[in-house]
Amino acid sequence: MTAPLRPAAIHVGTTTSGITDLRVALRAAAVLQTGEQARVEVSMAKLFCTEMAVRAASSGLRVLGGLGLTKDCAAERYYRDARMLTIPDGATQIHKLMIGRQLLGLSALG
Ligand SMILES: Cc1cc2nc3c(=O)[nH]c(=O)nc-3n(C[C@H](O)[C@H](O)[C@H](O)COP(=O)(O)OP(=O)(O)OC[C@H]3O[C@@H](n4cnc5c(N)ncnc54)[C@H](O)[C@@H]3O)c2cc1C
């Protein structure tokens, strides 16, 4: 491998190893298919997948350096789009709160 490609390979490897944890989303789907409630699993899936999208887009920006932040580069839009996904349908902090409350047996509304 040529030296300039090595940093890109490290970013791709880091991102890919994170993506393998998408098993959490599959577990949520499996629980829902049984007809059971899957509040914790669904929150984990939403939180994990959207934060992973941010990490992947951020990794792309890192590879491109300053150019990645310019509007000439699609990576800037991918990052903005990915960051947006962490807000609707329960912002990341809210899902963390929901998971913690469920696991501790606390009311979701308290
Ligand atoms: C692209 C997009 C599409 C949307 N589509 C819809 C739609 O179709 N229908 C609809 O009804 N709404 C929609 N929304 C609105 C979306 O649901 C809200 O933006 C979202 O619920 C967050 O609410 P907020 O913006 O008022 O932020 P806030 O609730 O004010 O949150 C601001 C920050 O504080 C954190 N926070 C809030 N409460 C707590 C807490 N108790 N503890 C710790 N941290 C906390 C949040 O995680 C967040 O980081 C959309 C938003 C976007 C960006």
The ligand as an ORCA input file, in Angstrom:
! r2SCAN-3c Opt
* xyz 0 1
  C     -35.100     16.927      9.642
  C     -36.094     17.010     10.752
  C     -37.353     16.485     10.565
  C     -38.295     16.560     11.574
  N     -39.524     16.056     11.338
  C     -40.480     16.178     12.277
  C     -41.799     15.657     12.047
  O     -42.090     15.115     10.984
  N     -42.726     15.792     13.011
  C     -42.442     16.401     14.190
  O     -43.321     16.482     15.043
  N     -41.203     16.909     14.462
  C     -40.208     16.805     13.532
  N     -38.949     17.319     13.776
  C     -38.677     17.961     15.051
  C     -37.902     16.995     15.943
  O     -38.728     15.965     16.411
  C     -37.318     17.837     17.104
  O     -36.348     18.706     16.555
  C     -36.679     16.904     18.119
  O     -37.673     16.229     18.851
  C     -35.791     17.670     19.108
  O     -36.540     18.675     19.698
  P     -35.988     20.170     19.717
  O     -35.463     20.530     18.355
  O     -37.049     21.010     20.358
  O     -34.725     20.113     20.664
  P     -34.724     20.039     22.271
  O     -35.726     19.029     22.726
  O     -34.788     21.429     22.796
  O     -33.289     19.418     22.483
  C     -32.089     20.198     22.358
  C     -30.943     19.386     22.889
  O     -31.151     19.101     24.271
  C     -31.136     17.700     24.492
  N     -32.140     17.381     25.524
  C     -33.460     17.678     25.475
  N     -34.084     17.225     26.574
  C     -33.136     16.640     27.334
  C     -33.155     15.961     28.581
  N     -34.287     15.810     29.290
  N     -32.001     15.456     29.051
  C     -30.843     15.583     28.324
  N     -30.763     16.219     27.156
  C     -31.887     16.734     26.657
  C     -31.435     17.050     23.159
  O     -30.833     15.759     23.057
  C     -30.796     18.023     22.185
  O     -29.428     17.719     22.045
  C     -37.967     17.214     12.807
  C     -36.659     17.718     13.007
  C     -35.725     17.613     11.998
  C     -34.324     18.153     12.237
*
